[in-house]
Amino acid sequence: MNHHKLSRFIFEMKGYLLYFVLIVFFAAACKRTSEYERIVETELSKGVVNDSLFLGIQFGMTSKEFFAHCWTLNKQGLIQQGTQNTTVLYQVDNLKHPATMEFYPDFYEDK
């Protein structure tokens, strides 16, 4: 091979190498997951469900289960009826200062 052909061959190979490096880089970047996604994947793989809120109220309760549970808590004196009997009133007593919490869930597909 003469010097001119060798130089051209090396130049072309550098171009192919650049394309190869770019393709590998973009492929790796597409598969990269964020720290948040890695944490979500790790936590979901543990199989632990944290659906408890407080006082035995949980995400996923049906409206019937929620009302029955609140009825029991009301009879025990742990909660009261809130504003115009449309909410639940909870006197929070384990804080530095007195506080109340008034709430009512939004049900989606009865849960």
MOPAC internal coordinates of N, CA, C and O (Angstrom, degrees):
PM7 1SCF
backbone

  N    0.0000 0     0.00 0     0.00 0    0    0    0
  C    1.4409 1     0.00 0     0.00 0    1    0    0
  C    1.5223 1   109.71 1     0.00 0    2    1    0
  O    1.2310 1   120.73 1   -46.43 1    3    2    1
  N    1.3014 1   116.21 1   133.57 1    3    2    1
  C    1.4532 1   117.07 1   177.62 1    5    3    2
  C    1.5259 1   110.35 1   -81.55 1    6    5    3
  O    1.2310 1   121.23 1    -9.91 1    7    6    5
  N    1.3004 1   115.25 1   170.09 1    7    6    5
  C    1.4611 1   121.71 1  -174.54 1    9    7    6
  C    1.5292 1   112.06 1   -60.54 1   10    9    7
  O    1.2310 1   119.64 1   139.18 1   11   10    9
  N    1.3212 1   118.28 1   -40.82 1   11   10    9
  C    1.4620 1   122.79 1  -179.38 1   13   11   10
  C    1.5381 1   111.03 1   -64.15 1   14   13   11
  O    1.2310 1   120.15 1   134.38 1   15   14   13
  N    1.3277 1   117.32 1   -45.62 1   15   14   13
  C    1.4612 1   121.18 1   179.34 1   17   15   14
  C    1.5250 1   110.85 1   -66.19 1   18   17   15
  O    1.2310 1   120.24 1   141.33 1   19   18   17
  N    1.3170 1   117.14 1   -38.67 1   19   18   17
  C    1.4648 1   121.12 1   178.94 1   21   19   18
  C    1.5223 1   110.50 1   -64.76 1   22   21   19
  O    1.2310 1   120.11 1   137.02 1   23   22   21
  N    1.3177 1   117.40 1   -42.98 1   23   22   21
  C    1.4629 1   121.38 1   178.57 1   25   23   22
  C    1.5233 1   110.51 1   -62.36 1   26   25   23
  O    1.2310 1   120.45 1   136.84 1   27   26   25
  N    1.3077 1   116.75 1   -43.16 1   27   26   25
  C    1.4725 1   120.79 1   179.67 1   29   27   26
  C    1.5274 1   110.70 1   -65.34 1   30   29   27
  O    1.2310 1   120.30 1   138.84 1   31   30   29
  N    1.3263 1   117.03 1   -41.16 1   31   30   29
  C    1.4652 1   122.30 1   178.54 1   33   31   30
  C    1.5251 1   110.23 1   -61.06 1   34   33   31
  O    1.2310 1   120.35 1   133.50 1   35   34   33
  N    1.3182 1   116.93 1   -46.50 1   35   34   33
  C    1.4767 1   121.23 1   179.35 1   37   35   34
  C    1.5238 1   109.95 1   -63.33 1   38   37   35
  O    1.2310 1   120.25 1   138.07 1   39   38   37
  N    1.3337 1   117.12 1   -41.93 1   39   38   37
  C    1.4613 1   120.99 1   178.46 1   41   39   38
  C    1.5287 1   111.09 1   -60.61 1   42   41   39
  O    1.2310 1   119.93 1   135.57 1   43   42   41
  N    1.3320 1   117.74 1   -44.43 1   43   42   41
  C    1.4651 1   121.80 1   179.02 1   45   43   42
  C    1.5277 1   110.59 1   -65.11 1   46   45   43
  O    1.2310 1   120.00 1   139.82 1   47   46   45
  N    1.3180 1   117.60 1   -40.18 1   47   46   45
  C    1.4667 1   120.91 1  -179.73 1   49   47   46
  C    1.5261 1   110.83 1   -65.08 1   50   49   47
  O    1.2310 1   120.49 1   142.57 1   51   50   49
  N    1.3389 1   116.67 1   -37.43 1   51   50   49
  C    1.4690 1   120.22 1   176.73 1   53   51   50
  C    1.5247 1   109.98 1   -62.10 1   54   53   51
  O    1.2310 1   120.67 1   141.03 1   55   54   53
  N    1.3424 1   116.33 1   -38.97 1   55   54   53
  C    1.4666 1   120.49 1   178.08 1   57   55   54
  C    1.5211 1   111.54 1   -63.20 1   58   57   55
  O    1.2310 1   120.90 1   135.17 1   59   58   57
  N    1.3406 1   115.89 1   -44.83 1   59   58   57
  C    1.4691 1   119.60 1   178.32 1   61   59   58
  C    1.5215 1   111.19 1   -64.78 1   62   61   59
  O    1.2310 1   121.06 1   140.78 1   63   62   61
  N    1.3257 1   115.58 1   -39.22 1   63   62   61
  C    1.4618 1   119.89 1   178.77 1   65   63   62
  C    1.5238 1   110.17 1   -62.85 1   66   65   63
  O    1.2310 1   120.61 1   138.99 1   67   66   65
  N    1.3232 1   116.43 1   -41.01 1   67   66   65
  C    1.4602 1   120.27 1   178.14 1   69   67   66
  C    1.5316 1   110.53 1   -61.95 1   70   69   67
  O    1.2310 1   120.16 1   134.37 1   71   70   69
  N    1.3377 1   117.30 1   -45.63 1   71   70   69
  C    1.4675 1   120.36 1   176.97 1   73   71   70
  C    1.5279 1   111.02 1   -59.87 1   74   73   71
  O    1.2310 1   120.32 1   136.69 1   75   74   73
  N    1.3012 1   116.98 1   -43.31 1   75   74   73
  C    1.4617 1   121.52 1   179.82 1   77   75   74
  C    1.5257 1   110.79 1   -61.63 1   78   77   75
  O    1.2310 1   120.54 1   133.48 1   79   78   77
  N    1.3225 1   116.56 1   -46.52 1   79   78   77
  C    1.4753 1   120.87 1   179.62 1   81   79   78
  C    1.5235 1   110.11 1   -62.30 1   82   81   79
  O    1.2310 1   119.92 1   137.68 1   83   82   81
  N    1.3236 1   117.76 1   -42.32 1   83   82   81
  C    1.4688 1   120.55 1   179.18 1   85   83   82
  C    1.5299 1   111.53 1   -64.11 1   86   85   83
  O    1.2310 1   120.04 1   137.75 1   87   86   85
  N    1.2991 1   117.53 1   -42.25 1   87   86   85
  C    1.4708 1   121.09 1   179.48 1   89   87   86
  C    1.5224 1   110.05 1   -63.36 1   90   89   87
  O    1.2310 1   120.22 1   134.79 1   91   90   89
  N    1.3213 1   117.18 1   -45.21 1   91   90   89
  C    1.4732 1   120.82 1   178.64 1   93   91   90
  C    1.5204 1   110.23 1   -62.62 1   94   93   91
  O    1.2310 1   120.31 1   136.90 1   95   94   93
  N    1.3218 1   117.02 1   -43.10 1   95   94   93
  C    1.4646 1   121.19 1   179.89 1   97   95   94
  C    1.5318 1   111.25 1   -60.83 1   98   97   95
  O    1.2310 1   120.17 1   131.11 1   99   98   97
  N    1.3314 1   117.29 1   -48.89 1   99   98   97
  C    1.4573 1   120.41 1  -179.05 1  101   99   98
  C    1.5240 1   111.84 1   -66.86 1  102  101   99
  O    1.2310 1   119.98 1   143.48 1  103  102  101
  N    1.3077 1   117.65 1   -36.52 1  103  102  101
  C    1.4628 1   120.41 1   177.24 1  105  103  102
  C    1.5215 1   110.42 1   -64.22 1  106  105  103
  O    1.2310 1   120.59 1   138.35 1  107  106  105
  N    1.3190 1   116.47 1   -41.65 1  107  106  105
  C    1.4720 1   120.04 1   178.94 1  109  107  106
  C    1.5195 1   110.49 1   -67.45 1  110  109  107
  O    1.2310 1   120.30 1   141.09 1  111  110  109
  N    1.3280 1   117.04 1   -38.91 1  111  110  109
  C    1.4651 1   120.67 1  -179.38 1  113  111  110
  C    1.5198 1   110.90 1   -66.15 1  114  113  111
  O    1.2310 1   119.77 1   145.18 1  115  114  113
  N    1.3162 1   118.05 1   -34.82 1  115  114  113
  C    1.4661 1   121.17 1  -179.36 1  117  115  114
  C    1.5218 1   111.48 1   -68.73 1  118  117  115
  O    1.2310 1   120.20 1   150.20 1  119  118  117
  N    1.3037 1   117.23 1   -29.80 1  119  118  117
  C    1.4572 1   120.31 1  -177.30 1  121  119  118
  C    1.5121 1   112.57 1   -91.10 1  122  121  119
  O    1.2310 1   119.88 1   175.14 1  123  122  121
  N    1.3085 1   117.84 1    -4.86 1  123  122  121
  C    1.4543 1   122.07 1  -178.73 1  125  123  122
  C    1.5258 1   109.35 1   -69.50 1  126  125  123
  O    1.2310 1   120.32 1   -45.68 1  127  126  125
  N    1.3082 1   117.00 1   134.32 1  127  126  125
  C    1.4569 1   121.38 1   177.00 1  129  127  126
  C    1.5173 1   108.56 1  -108.59 1  130  129  127
  O    1.2310 1   121.37 1   -28.71 1  131  130  129
  N    1.3016 1   114.99 1   151.29 1  131  130  129
  C    1.4595 1   119.58 1   179.74 1  133  131  130
  C    1.5245 1   109.45 1   -75.43 1  134  133  131
  O    1.2310 1   121.26 1   -15.04 1  135  134  133
  N    1.3126 1   115.19 1   164.96 1  135  134  133
  C    1.4627 1   120.05 1   177.70 1  137  135  134
  C    1.5331 1   109.85 1   -60.10 1  138  137  135
  O    1.2310 1   120.56 1   140.18 1  139  138  137
  N    1.3288 1   116.54 1   -39.82 1  139  138  137
  C    1.4617 1   121.12 1   178.52 1  141  139  138
  C    1.5278 1   110.65 1   -59.50 1  142  141  139
  O    1.2310 1   120.38 1   133.24 1  143  142  141
  N    1.3506 1   116.87 1   -46.76 1  143  142  141
  C    1.4641 1   120.61 1  -179.47 1  145  143  142
  C    1.5226 1   111.42 1   -62.54 1  146  145  143
  O    1.2310 1   120.44 1   142.07 1  147  146  145
  N    1.3414 1   116.76 1   -37.93 1  147  146  145
  C    1.4650 1   119.98 1   177.93 1  149  147  146
  C    1.5247 1   111.22 1   -65.94 1  150  149  147
  O    1.2310 1   120.27 1   139.59 1  151  150  149
  N    1.3249 1   117.10 1   -40.41 1  151  150  149
  C    1.4734 1   120.84 1   178.92 1  153  151  150
  C    1.5236 1   109.87 1   -65.51 1  154  153  151
  O    1.2310 1   120.34 1   135.33 1  155  154  153
  N    1.3328 1   116.96 1   -44.67 1  155  154  153
  C    1.4734 1   120.43 1   178.97 1  157  155  154
  C    1.5245 1   109.81 1   -59.42 1  158  157  155
  O    1.2310 1   120.13 1   133.48 1  159  158  157
  N    1.3246 1   117.37 1   -46.52 1  159  158  157
  C    1.4626 1   121.24 1  -179.38 1  161  159  158
  C    1.5231 1   111.20 1   -61.96 1  162  161  159
  O    1.2310 1   120.28 1   136.81 1  163  162  161
  N    1.3321 1   117.07 1   -43.19 1  163  162  161
  C    1.4654 1   121.63 1   179.24 1  165  163  162
  C    1.5207 1   111.19 1   -62.73 1  166  165  163
  O    1.2310 1   120.48 1   133.17 1  167  166  165
  N    1.3267 1   116.69 1   -46.83 1  167  166  165
  C    1.4681 1   120.50 1  -177.39 1  169  167  166
  C    1.5185 1   111.58 1   -68.33 1  170  169  167
  O    1.2310 1   119.90 1   139.58 1  171  170  169
  N    1.3380 1   117.79 1   -40.42 1  171  170  169
  C    1.4690 1   120.25 1   178.48 1  173  171  170
  C    1.5250 1   111.39 1   -64.66 1  174  173  171
  O    1.2310 1   120.48 1   146.37 1  175  174  173
  N    1.3211 1   116.68 1   -33.63 1  175  174  173
  C    1.4703 1   119.80 1  -178.90 1  177  175  174
  C    1.5276 1   112.15 1   -69.11 1  178  177  175
  O    1.2310 1   120.10 1   162.21 1  179  178  177
  N    1.3374 1   117.41 1   -17.79 1  179  178  177
  C    1.4695 1   120.83 1   179.08 1  181  179  178
  C    1.5215 1   111.97 1   -72.74 1  182  181  179
  O    1.2310 1   120.28 1   157.59 1  183  182  181
  N    1.3331 1   117.07 1   -22.41 1  183  182  181
  C    1.4612 1   120.73 1   178.78 1  185  183  182
  C    1.5238 1   113.85 1    75.51 1  186  185  183
  O    1.2310 1   119.82 1  -167.35 1  187  186  185
  N    1.3238 1   117.95 1    12.65 1  187  186  185
  C    1.4641 1   121.86 1   179.97 1  189  187  186
  C    1.5273 1   108.34 1   -92.67 1  190  189  187
  O    1.2310 1   120.62 1   -49.91 1  191  190  189
  N    1.3309 1   116.41 1   130.09 1  191  190  189
  C    1.4604 1   121.26 1   179.25 1  193  191  190
  C    1.5257 1   108.64 1  -108.29 1  194  193  191
  O    1.2310 1   120.72 1   -57.98 1  195  194  193
  N    1.3231 1   116.23 1   122.02 1  195  194  193
  C    1.4600 1   121.69 1   176.88 1  197  195  194
  C    1.5204 1   107.96 1  -107.66 1  198  197  195
  O    1.2310 1   120.88 1   -92.61 1  199  198  197
  N    1.3339 1   115.92 1    87.39 1  199  198  197
  C    1.4522 1   119.63 1  -177.17 1  201  199  198
  C    1.5258 1   112.47 1  -115.55 1  202  201  199
  O    1.2310 1   120.05 1  -176.11 1  203  202  201
  N    1.3197 1   117.52 1     3.89 1  203  202  201
  C    1.4617 1   121.52 1  -179.66 1  205  203  202
  C    1.5230 1   110.15 1   -82.15 1  206  205  203
  O    1.2310 1   120.77 1   -45.47 1  207  206  205
  N    1.3193 1   116.13 1   134.53 1  207  206  205
  C    1.4586 1   121.24 1   178.40 1  209  207  206
  C    1.5284 1   110.02 1   -99.60 1  210  209  207
  O    1.2310 1   120.26 1   106.85 1  211  210  209
  N    1.3270 1   117.10 1   -73.15 1  211  210  209
  C    1.4654 1   123.10 1   177.66 1  213  211  210
  C    1.5167 1   107.98 1  -168.16 1  214  213  211
  O    1.2310 1   120.87 1   -21.63 1  215  214  213
  N    1.3274 1   115.94 1   158.37 1  215  214  213
  C    1.4612 1   122.67 1   178.14 1  217  215  214
  C    1.5278 1   112.61 1    52.58 1  218  217  215
  O    1.2310 1   120.08 1  -152.08 1  219  218  217
  N    1.3159 1   117.45 1    27.92 1  219  218  217
  C    1.4585 1   121.14 1   179.56 1  221  219  218
  C    1.5164 1   114.78 1    81.07 1  222  221  219
  O    1.2310 1   120.43 1  -177.10 1  223  222  221
  N    1.3150 1   116.77 1     2.90 1  223  222  221
  C    1.4705 1   121.13 1   176.85 1  225  223  222
  C    1.5246 1   107.45 1   -81.61 1  226  225  223
  O    1.2310 1   121.19 1   -45.15 1  227  226  225
  N    1.3397 1   115.34 1   134.85 1  227  226  225
  C    1.4541 1   120.20 1  -175.48 1  229  227  226
  C    1.5177 1   111.52 1  -132.69 1  230  229  227
  O    1.2310 1   121.40 1   -26.63 1  231  230  229
  N    1.3222 1   114.92 1   153.37 1  231  230  229
  C    1.4569 1   119.27 1   169.12 1  233  231  230
  C    1.5259 1   107.78 1   -63.41 1  234  233  231
  O    1.2310 1   120.33 1   -37.31 1  235  234  233
  N    1.3078 1   116.97 1   142.69 1  235  234  233
  C    1.4544 1   120.86 1   176.29 1  237  235  234
  C    1.5209 1   114.17 1    93.90 1  238  237  235
  O    1.2310 1   119.80 1   175.72 1  239  238  237
  N    1.3327 1   117.99 1    -4.28 1  239  238  237
  C    1.4700 1   119.71 1   176.65 1  241  239  238
  C    1.5264 1   108.60 1   -67.26 1  242  241  239
  O    1.2310 1   120.91 1   -38.55 1  243  242  241
  N    1.3133 1   115.87 1   141.45 1  243  242  241
  C    1.4604 1   118.76 1   172.82 1  245  243  242
  C    1.5232 1   107.78 1   -74.07 1  246  245  243
  O    1.2310 1   120.48 1   -15.24 1  247  246  245
  N    1.3248 1   116.69 1   164.76 1  247  246  245
  C    1.4631 1   119.27 1   178.73 1  249  247  246
  C    1.5292 1   110.17 1   -61.62 1  250  249  247
  O    1.2310 1   120.29 1   143.01 1  251  250  249
  N    1.3082 1   117.06 1   -36.99 1  251  250  249
  C    1.4640 1   120.30 1   179.17 1  253  251  250
  C    1.5332 1   110.60 1   -64.48 1  254  253  251
  O    1.2310 1   120.36 1   136.72 1  255  254  253
  N    1.3268 1   116.91 1   -43.28 1  255  254  253
  C    1.4702 1   120.39 1   178.11 1  257  255  254
  C    1.5291 1   110.85 1   -64.57 1  258  257  255
  O    1.2310 1   120.71 1   139.23 1  259  258  257
  N    1.3247 1   116.24 1   -40.77 1  259  258  257
  C    1.4688 1   120.63 1   179.53 1  261  259  258
  C    1.5280 1   110.71 1   -62.04 1  262  261  259
  O    1.2310 1   120.33 1   130.97 1  263  262  261
  N    1.3301 1   116.97 1   -49.03 1  263  262  261
  C    1.4643 1   120.35 1  -178.93 1  265  263  262
  C    1.5239 1   111.13 1   -63.23 1  266  265  263
  O    1.2310 1   119.89 1   138.02 1  267  266  265
  N    1.3186 1   117.81 1   -41.98 1  267  266  265
  C    1.4634 1   121.10 1   179.13 1  269  267  266
  C    1.5224 1   110.66 1   -63.82 1  270  269  267
  O    1.2310 1   120.55 1   137.49 1  271  270  269
  N    1.3278 1   116.56 1   -42.51 1  271  270  269
  C    1.4606 1   120.09 1   179.88 1  273  271  270
  C    1.5280 1   110.96 1   -65.14 1  274  273  271
  O    1.2310 1   120.39 1   136.86 1  275  274  273
  N    1.3349 1   116.85 1   -43.14 1  275  274  273
  C    1.4634 1   120.51 1   178.62 1  277  275  274
  C    1.5276 1   111.18 1   -65.80 1  278  277  275
  O    1.2310 1   119.87 1   145.02 1  279  278  277
  N    1.3039 1   117.85 1   -34.98 1  279  278  277
  C    1.4644 1   121.33 1   176.78 1  281  279  278
  C    1.5256 1   109.54 1   -60.98 1  282  281  279
  O    1.2310 1   120.62 1   135.92 1  283  282  281
  N    1.3204 1   116.42 1   -44.08 1  283  282  281
  C    1.4697 1   121.13 1   178.62 1  285  283  282
  C    1.5328 1   110.68 1   -64.49 1  286  285  283
  O    1.2310 1   120.40 1   135.76 1  287  286  285
  N    1.3289 1   116.84 1   -44.24 1  287  286  285
  C    1.4674 1   120.03 1   178.91 1  289  287  286
  C    1.5224 1   111.11 1   -63.74 1  290  289  287
  O    1.2310 1   120.30 1   143.63 1  291  290  289
  N    1.3366 1   117.04 1   -36.37 1  291  290  289
  C    1.4598 1   121.49 1   178.25 1  293  291  290
  C    1.5223 1   110.29 1   -65.51 1  294  293  291
  O    1.2310 1   120.14 1   136.33 1  295  294  293
  N    1.3278 1   117.34 1   -43.67 1  295  294  293
  C    1.4802 1   120.79 1   178.70 1  297  295  294
  C    1.5260 1   111.08 1   -63.15 1  298  297  295
  O    1.2310 1   120.34 1   149.11 1  299  298  297
  N    1.3419 1   116.95 1   -30.89 1  299  298  297
  C    1.4589 1   121.34 1   178.64 1  301  299  298
  C    1.5234 1   112.16 1   -81.06 1  302  301  299
  O    1.2310 1   120.10 1   174.09 1  303  302  301
  N    1.3229 1   117.42 1    -5.91 1  303  302  301
  C    1.4579 1   122.05 1   179.55 1  305  303  302
  C    1.5159 1   113.97 1    79.37 1  306  305  303
  O    1.2310 1   119.95 1  -165.83 1  307  306  305
  N    1.3320 1   117.70 1    14.17 1  307  306  305
  C    1.4641 1   120.74 1  -178.55 1  309  307  306
  C    1.5205 1   112.90 1   -83.91 1  310  309  307
  O    1.2310 1   120.44 1   153.62 1  311  310  309
  N    1.3195 1   116.77 1   -26.38 1  311  310  309
  C    1.4623 1   121.55 1   177.21 1  313  311  310
  C    1.5193 1   108.35 1  -136.47 1  314  313  311
  O    1.2310 1   120.97 1   -12.20 1  315  314  313
  N    1.3281 1   115.75 1   167.80 1  315  314  313
  C    1.4607 1   121.89 1   176.95 1  317  315  314
  C    1.5215 1   108.62 1  -134.47 1  318  317  315
  O    1.2310 1   121.55 1    -9.08 1  319  318  317
  N    1.3199 1   114.63 1   170.92 1  319  318  317
  C    1.4628 1   119.03 1   174.25 1  321  319  318
  C    1.5197 1   107.61 1   -74.69 1  322  321  319
  O    1.2310 1   121.07 1   -41.95 1  323  322  321
  N    1.3240 1   115.56 1   138.05 1  323  322  321
  C    1.4631 1   120.35 1  -179.26 1  325  323  322
  C    1.5140 1   111.32 1   -91.01 1  326  325  323
  O    1.2310 1   121.15 1    24.73 1  327  326  325
  N    1.3092 1   115.41 1  -155.27 1  327  326  325
  C    1.4572 1   123.70 1  -176.14 1  329  327  326
  C    1.5256 1   111.83 1   -51.91 1  330  329  327
  O    1.2310 1   120.57 1   -57.69 1  331  330  329
  N    1.3069 1   116.52 1   122.31 1  331  330  329
  C    1.4702 1   125.06 1   178.03 1  333  331  330
  C    1.5316 1   112.22 1    48.13 1  334  333  331
  O    1.2310 1   120.58 1  -146.42 1  335  334  333
  N    1.3163 1   116.50 1    33.58 1  335  334  333
  C    1.4684 1   123.20 1   178.86 1  337  335  334
  C    1.5360 1   112.50 1    56.88 1  338  337  335
  O    1.2310 1   120.09 1  -152.25 1  339  338  337
  N    1.3242 1   117.44 1    27.75 1  339  338  337
  C    1.4619 1   120.39 1  -179.65 1  341  339  338
  C    1.5301 1   112.51 1  -111.29 1  342  341  339
  O    1.2310 1   120.63 1   178.66 1  343  342  341
  N    1.3212 1   116.39 1    -1.34 1  343  342  341
  C    1.4615 1   121.02 1   179.81 1  345  343  342
  C    1.5225 1   109.04 1  -138.67 1  346  345  343
  O    1.2310 1   121.44 1    -6.60 1  347  346  345
  N    1.3123 1   114.86 1   173.40 1  347  346  345
  C    1.4621 1   122.00 1   175.53 1  349  347  346
  C    1.5252 1   107.17 1  -106.33 1  350  349  347
  O    1.2310 1   120.40 1   -45.98 1  351  350  349
  N    1.3199 1   116.84 1   134.02 1  351  350  349
  C    1.4598 1   122.10 1   179.04 1  353  351  350
  C    1.5218 1   108.78 1  -111.59 1  354  353  351
  O    1.2310 1   120.82 1   -55.65 1  355  354  353
  N    1.3177 1   116.03 1   124.35 1  355  354  353
  C    1.4558 1   121.54 1  -178.82 1  357  355  354
  C    1.5242 1   108.74 1  -123.13 1  358  357  355
  O    1.2310 1   120.84 1   -57.54 1  359  358  357
  N    1.3312 1   116.00 1   122.46 1  359  358  357
  C    1.4543 1   122.11 1   176.64 1  361  359  358
  C    1.5300 1   107.90 1   -84.59 1  362  361  359
  O    1.2310 1   120.61 1   -71.18 1  363  362  361
  N    1.3076 1   116.43 1   108.82 1  363  362  361
  C    1.4630 1   120.82 1  -178.40 1  365  363  362
  C    1.5219 1   107.62 1   -81.84 1  366  365  363
  O    1.2310 1   121.17 1   -61.46 1  367  366  365
  N    1.3319 1   115.38 1   118.54 1  367  366  365
  C    1.4562 1   118.40 1  -174.74 1  369  367  366
  C    1.5317 1   114.26 1  -112.69 1  370  369  367
  O    1.2310 1   119.50 1  -178.85 1  371  370  369
  N    1.2998 1   118.56 1     1.15 1  371  370  369
  C    1.4613 1   119.62 1  -177.67 1  373  371  370
  C    1.5315 1   112.27 1  -104.54 1  374  373  371
  O    1.2310 1   120.65 1  -152.69 1  375  374  373
  N    1.3195 1   116.37 1    27.31 1  375  374  373
  C    1.4593 1   121.90 1   178.21 1  377  375  374
  C    1.5246 1   110.07 1  -109.85 1  378  377  375
  O    1.2310 1   120.61 1   -13.13 1  379  378  377
  N    1.3068 1   116.44 1   166.87 1  379  378  377
  C    1.4712 1   121.70 1   179.45 1  381  379  378
  C    1.5306 1   110.55 1   -63.96 1  382  381  379
  O    1.2310 1   120.80 1   144.21 1  383  382  381
  N    1.3398 1   116.07 1   -35.79 1  383  382  381
  C    1.4669 1   121.32 1   179.72 1  385  383  382
  C    1.5285 1   108.73 1  -124.51 1  386  385  383
  O    1.2310 1   120.31 1   -28.79 1  387  386  385
  N    1.3416 1   117.01 1   151.21 1  387  386  385
  C    1.4721 1   119.48 1  -179.46 1  389  387  386
  C    1.5322 1   111.34 1   -60.42 1  390  389  387
  O    1.2310 1   121.46 1   -37.11 1  391  390  389
  N    1.3211 1   114.82 1   142.89 1  391  390  389
  C    1.4650 1   119.91 1   179.20 1  393  391  390
  C    1.5223 1   109.62 1  -151.69 1  394  393  391
  O    1.2310 1   121.44 1   -25.18 1  395  394  393
  N    1.3231 1   114.86 1   154.82 1  395  394  393
  C    1.4559 1   120.15 1   173.13 1  397  395  394
  C    1.5228 1   108.44 1  -125.35 1  398  397  395
  O    1.2310 1   121.92 1   -25.45 1  399  398  397
  N    1.3186 1   113.94 1   154.55 1  399  398  397
  C    1.4542 1   120.38 1   178.01 1  401  399  398
  C    1.5230 1   106.66 1  -130.46 1  402  401  399
  O    1.2310 1   120.99 1   -53.80 1  403  402  401
  N    1.3091 1   115.72 1   126.20 1  403  402  401
  C    1.4530 1   120.89 1   179.17 1  405  403  402
  C    1.5249 1   107.44 1  -118.01 1  406  405  403
  O    1.2310 1   120.51 1   -52.07 1  407  406  405
  N    1.3357 1   116.63 1   127.93 1  407  406  405
  C    1.4562 1   119.08 1  -173.24 1  409  407  406
  C    1.5224 1   110.99 1  -150.22 1  410  409  407
  O    1.2310 1   121.74 1   -16.13 1  411  410  409
  N    1.2976 1   114.28 1   163.87 1  411  410  409
  C    1.4540 1   123.28 1   171.80 1  413  411  410
  C    1.5231 1   106.68 1  -160.50 1  414  413  411
  O    1.2310 1   119.75 1   -48.29 1  415  414  413
  N    1.3189 1   118.09 1   131.71 1  415  414  413
  C    1.4673 1   119.58 1  -175.61 1  417  415  414
  C    1.5281 1   112.92 1   -76.19 1  418  417  415
  O    1.2310 1   121.33 1   -25.58 1  419  418  417
  N    1.3216 1   115.07 1   154.42 1  419  418  417
  C    1.4609 1   122.39 1   166.74 1  421  419  418
  C    1.5225 1   105.59 1   -93.17 1  422  421  419
  O    1.2310 1   120.36 1   -60.37 1  423  422  421
  N    1.3154 1   116.92 1   119.63 1  423  422  421
  C    1.4500 1   120.88 1   179.20 1  425  423  422
  C    1.5256 1   109.60 1   -90.34 1  426  425  423
  O    1.2310 1   120.92 1   -45.70 1  427  426  425
  N    1.3096 1   115.85 1   134.30 1  427  426  425
  C    1.4565 1   122.09 1   175.21 1  429  427  426
  C    1.5141 1   106.49 1  -123.20 1  430  429  427
  O    1.2310 1   120.71 1   -59.09 1  431  430  429
  N    1.3276 1   116.26 1   120.91 1  431  430  429
  C    1.4626 1   122.36 1  -175.13 1  433  431  430
  C    1.5257 1   110.44 1    53.03 1  434  433  431
  O    1.2310 1   121.42 1  -137.33 1  435  434  433
  N    1.3303 1   114.90 1    42.67 1  435  434  433
  C    1.4690 1   125.54 1   177.56 1  437  435  434
  C    1.5252 1   112.81 1    62.30 1  438  437  435
  O    1.2310 1   119.77 1  -153.35 1  439  438  437
  N    1.3049 1   118.03 1    26.65 1  439  438  437
  C    1.4711 1   120.83 1   175.37 1  441  439  438
  C    1.5039 1   109.14 1  -135.75 1  442  441  439
  O    1.2310 1   120.10 1   180.00 1  443  442  441

